[in-house]
């Protein structure tokens, strides 16, 4: 569907109705889920919501199913003169009549700022439309790419009327870069459905899980940030245990082939499950959840594990320590032996796992839920619209 048909079939907002435009780049995980949750909540509060992003992202998360309008904009992962110009043009059209623009991520924030700065070229687009940017990730690139991304990061931080960070370290970083207004904007994990089967059935459906064999579960995109190479290193510590634990990794991504080759070459007790939609059942089957990431803000799988009462071992990076508190075992990033020992220690200590399950559920009760997140964002929109 082209944008002409989208605009032609979408009714205009009622007079006086707040129109928010959410902008997202390609996403297969937490950002897309957050934008869908936000769109659904804002629509429930009476806002007109337009979501701009790649068609593939809409197909995965169903923004229209959340009550939002969808305007396809192909925001590519990397900058290119032609692709950026096309995206900026589409964003300008989508921003017509918007009361507030809310971009998610660095690329979405940069292109949204450029579109807003050329507002005078589009009839009906307000040049004073406030820009909110939520930063979900830290910059982990190196070399020239890192320098270019830092320049983009500085521009977006200073251009946004308000910058939200998904974790406190992102807020501090934005202030260092000169953001005029930077605040914490927690990202709540949408509640998972209850598992469709019991633990025994969930385990029976998994490959290689014999009765009594411990299961260590990891969920995430197979990309460098997730540190699955560290988890593979740590799995060697588990190989000598009896019964021998099995590490299951659910997800897809660019490192999939390299990880699979290494698992096969080294005979590691690890299996790649590919993309899965049955996370509740995977959690029901797991004895421990592992997060070996180089950096995380408020990892959705961490929230899901603690809510489900599954003990968590994670690297002490980014926003994870403030998210989980004392309800998980935290290990410094880069120490594969310590990570493996932490997992092995939990598997050998049933009472401790039970205690962590209790602490996890209690910690989850302290987090803002989706309704609180939407209420915070709605309050911010009202503040900025009144200010403009």
N, C-alpha and C positions, 0 to 999 in steps of 0.2 A: 504494500500500500504506500503510495507516495504521500508527501506532506500536504498536497493540495486536497486530496480526498479526506485526510485527517481533519484539516481545518474546515472543510465543507460540511462534514457530518458531526462536528462538535459544536454544541450550543455555546454562545458567549456567556460569560458570567452575568448574573443578575446585577443591576445597579447597586453599588455599595458592598457587593460581595468580594471578599478578599480572594485574590487570585495568586497562588504561589506556583512557581515553576521550579521543579527539582531537576537537577542535571547530574547525570552519572555516566562515567565511561564504561567500557566493557568490564563486566564483573560476573564471576561465577560463584561468589561466596558471600561473606559477611556484608559488604557494602550494598550489594543488590538486595539482600534480605532486609537490611535496615531501611533502604529507600522505599521498598514496598510497604513495610510496616508503617513508616512515617506517612506515606501517601494515604494509606487506608485510614489512619487515625485522623489526619487533617480533613479528609473528606467527611468523616463522621462528625466533625465539628462544624461542618457547613461551608468549608472552603472549596473553591474550585482549584483543582490541582492538575497541572500538566507535568508529565515526566518526559524529559528529553534524554535520549541515549541510543545506543546501537540496537537495531532490531533484534539481534540475537539475545541481548540482555532482557528485552521485554518478553521474548519467547520463553526464556528460562524462569523469570520471576512473575510475569503476568500482571504488570502494573494496571492495565485496563480492568482486570478482574478485581482490583482493589478499589475501583471507582474513579480512578484517575484517567485523564486523557493521555494518550501517548503520542509524542511527536518524534519520529525517527531522526536521529542525528548520529552519524558515524564518527564518534570520537575515538580516534586511533590511539594505541598505546604510546606511540612516539610521534614527534612533531614532523610535519611535512608541509611545504607551502601550499600545495593544492588541497590536500585533505583538511588542513586547518582553515583555509579560506572557505571551503565548502561548509565545514562545521559552523564557523562563525556566522555565515549567511543564514543557515538554518536556525541557529540560536536566536539571531535577531528577529526572525519571523515568529518564533515560538514565544519570545519575550513580549510581543505586542500586548499591551494591556495588563502586564504583570504588575502586581503590587510589591512583590519581593521575589528575588531569584536566590535559590539555595543550591550551591554546587557541592558535590561530594568528591573529594580527591583533588590532587594537584592539577592534572590535565583539565578536568572539568572546570576547576576554578579559574585557571588561566584563560581558557577559551570563553568562559562566561564573562570575565572582565573585559576581554577584547570586544565581545559583542555589545556589552553595555556602553563601552566608550564610543561606539559608533552609532549610538541610539538615534541621533538626529537624522540618520539616513532612512529611517523606517517610520512612516506615518503611524501615529497612535502609540508609539513606544515612548515611555517616560524616561528621560535621561537621568532623573534622580532616583530611579529604581534601586533600592538597597540590595547589596550583595552579601549573602551569608555563605561562608565556605566551611565545611566540616573536613578536617584532616583526619584520615583514618590510618595513615602509615608513616613511619619514619623513612628517611632516605638511607638506603643500604648500598647504593651503587658506589663504584670506585672510579678513579681516574677522571678523564675528561667528562664522562657522563655525569659523575657526581658534581663537578663544577657547574655544568649546565643546569642540572636540577636544582642546585642551590640558588642559582640566579632566579629561576622560575619560582622557587619557594619564597624567596624574599619579595618578589613582585606581588605574588598572591597574598602574602601576609599583610603587606602594606595597602593593597587595593581593596581588600574586603572591609566592609563596614563592620562586620563582626566575624571573628574566626572562632570556630568551635574545635577543640581537640578531643579525640576519643579517649585520651589518657592524659594524665598530668604532665608527663614529659613532653608531649606534643604542644600543650598550652605554654609551657616554659620556653620551648623552642620558638614558637610564634612570637612571643614577647621579645625574645632576643633579636628576632629579625625585624622588629619595629612595628608589629601589629598594634593598631590603635586600641582595639578591644578584643581580647582573647579570653575565652572561658572554657570550662570543662563541659563537654557534651557527651555524656556516656551513651554507648550504643547497647541497647538491651537486646538480648537474644530472644527471638520469637519463641513462645512456648512450644515444646515438642509434644506431639501426640503420644499417648501411652503406647507401649509396644503391643503389637498385634498378637504376639505369642509369648509364652513364658520363657524363663531363662533356659530351660532344658531344650525347648524347641528352637530357640534362637541359636544356641550353640550347635545343635545338630545340623542346622542349615549352613554352617560355615565350613569351608574346606580345611581339612587337616586338624580339626578340633575333636580329639578323642575325649572320652569321659575322663574327667579329672585333670585335663591338661589346662594350665593357666593361659589366659588370653590377655595380651596387652594391645590396646587399641589406640591407633593414631588416626586423626582425620584432618585432611587439609589438602590444599593444592600442592602438587609435586613441583615445587619451585624453591630456589635457593633460600628464601626467607624462612621457610618452614624447617630447615635444618635436618632433613631426614637422613643426610649423610651421618650426622652425629648419632641419630637413633640406630642406624645400621652398625656403627662402631660399638654402641652400647649393647647391642644384641649379642655380641660375642660373650659378654659377661653372663648372659642368660643361658648360653648354649650348654654350660656345664651343669645346670640344675637338673634335678630329677623330681618330678617329671619336667621335661624341657618345655619352657613357655613358648608360645607362638605369638609373634608380633604381627598384627594385621594393620595395614595402612590403607585407608579408604580415600580415594581422590585420584584426580588426573592432573597432568601438567607436563611442562617441557622436560623435566628430569626423569620422567617415567622409564624411558628406555635405559638410561644409565643406571638407575637404581635397580632395575630388574636384572641387568647384566651383572652387576656386582653381587646381588643376592645369589644368583646362580653360580658365579665363579667362586665365591667364598663359602657356599653352602650354608648361608645364614638362616636362622629360624624365623624368616620374615616372608610374608606373602602380601602382594599388592592386589587389592580388591577392585581397583578402578573406581569410577564414579558410582556412588551408592545413594539411594533415596530412603534407605531403611535405617537411618541413624538410631532411632529408638531401639530397634531390635539389636543393633550392634552394641549399644551401651548395655542392654540387658545381658548380653553374652560376655561382656568384658569384666575382668577382675581389676584391671588398672587401666587408666587412660594416660597416655604420654604425650606431652607437648615439648618438642625439642627445638623450638624456633629460635632464630637469631634475634627476633623482635616480635612483639605482639602488643596491641593496645588492650582490647577487651575481647580476647579470642572467644568466638561463639562456642567452640567445642569445650572450652573451660567452663563456661556458664552451664552448658548442657550437662556436662559430667557432674558438676557439683549439685545441680538440681536433681539429677537422677540418683545421687548417692553413690557414685562410682569414684573411688580414690584416684587422685590426680598427682602425677609427677610432672613437673614443668621446669623449664629454664627460668631463672630469675631475671627477666628482661622486660623492658618497656613498662606497660601498665599491669602486667600479670601480678606482681606482688601486692599492689593496692587492690586488685580485683579479688584475689583469693584469700588474702590475709593468712591466718594460721590453719586454713582448711585444706592445705595441699602441701606436698613436699617440694621445695624449690631447690634447684641445683644451679650453680654458675654455668653460663653458656660456655661451651668448648671443652668441658671435662666429661668425656664419654664414659670413663670408668666410674666417676661419681654418679653419673646418671644411671648407668647400669646397676650399680650397687643399690641406689635408692629404689629402683623398681624391684630388684631381687629381694631387698629387705621387706618391702610391703607384701610381696607375694608370700613370704615366709611368716608373716605376722598377721594372722586373721583378726585378733582383737584390735590391732591398730587400724586395719582397714575399716572395721566396723565403726571405730571412733571417728575416723576421717569422713566416713559417710554421713555421720550425724553432724559433724562440724560443717561439711559442705552444704547440706540442706539449710543449716542455720545461717551460713554466710550468704547464701542465695537470697534469703529473705531480706537482707539489707540492701540489695541492689534495686535501683529504680526499674520499674517494669515498663512495658511499652506505653501504657497510658501516661505514666509520669514523664517519659521521654517526649511524647507528643505534646503534653501540656507545657513543658519547658520550651519547646520549639515554637509553639503557638504564641506564648508570651513574648518571645524574642521578636517574632514577626510583628506583633502588635506594637511593641516598643519602637521598632525601626520604622514602621509605616507612619506612626505618629511623629517621629523625629523628622521624617522627610517631608 
